[in-house]
Amino acid sequence: MNHTLRYNNYAASVRYSPEDECYIGKVVSTNHTTLFDGKTIDEAYLRFKEMMDDYPNLCAKLGIEPEIPSTVTIELPSDLYSIAAQKANLKGLSVQELLTQAL
């Protein structure tokens, strides 16, 4: 099952890895590859928060601009939203994650 974590307008998708016996997360609100992990979902969330707090400093060290996530509201007809919600639920995703993956 996938989880969505949110912190300071950043979002991450987290899944449990039985092979690694931990939760592995990826920030989905930037184009930079940003991964983190934790033995519990709470530990993964803490690492996600720490990473995003340090993200501007890391970008400065790498000489790149940090990406500031923006939110966009998209209105969908209720029948389309219902279809998207059902598909997202089957995949263990939020509607936002499903639409992000589709784009």
Summary of the structure (lengths in Angstrom):
residues: 103
radius of gyration: 15.1
end to end distance: 21.6
largest distance: 46.9
contacts: 254
relative contact order: 0.16
helix: 43%
strand: 23%
